[in-house]
Amino acid sequence: MADFVELTLDQGATYNSTITVRDENGVAQNLVGYTARSQMRKSYYSSTKKDFTVTVSQPANGQITMTMTAANTANLTPGRYVYDVEIEDASGDVTRIFEGIVTVLPNVTR
């Protein structure tokens, strides 16, 4: 089961977060050979999505990095969204590791 994590994005600002994937014992999971992906949507049923750029930044230490450019966050409508993060191993097995709510806060300076 995925961990529930709430995120906050500032509209018009670069988003960057590093997450450590841990096993049930709290040990960083070895992600060598894994890929990762993440999307956010206004609702679970929305066909419109916004992709995070997700990289396995330090595979041996279980770290993935999620980013979204300032240009992309500027195009988001402020409000609440849902998201998840999935990892896929070399054999094609997919695991959802995080899910939750994204709150996009409006910007003033444009």
Beta strands, then each sheet from edge to edge (+ up, - down):
strand 1: 3-4
strand 2: 7-10
strand 3: 15-20
strand 4: 35-41
strand 5: 50-58
strand 6: 63-68
strand 7: 79-88
strand 8: 94-105
sheet 1: 1+ 8+ 2+
sheet 2: 1+ 8+ 7- 4+ 5- 6+ 3-
end
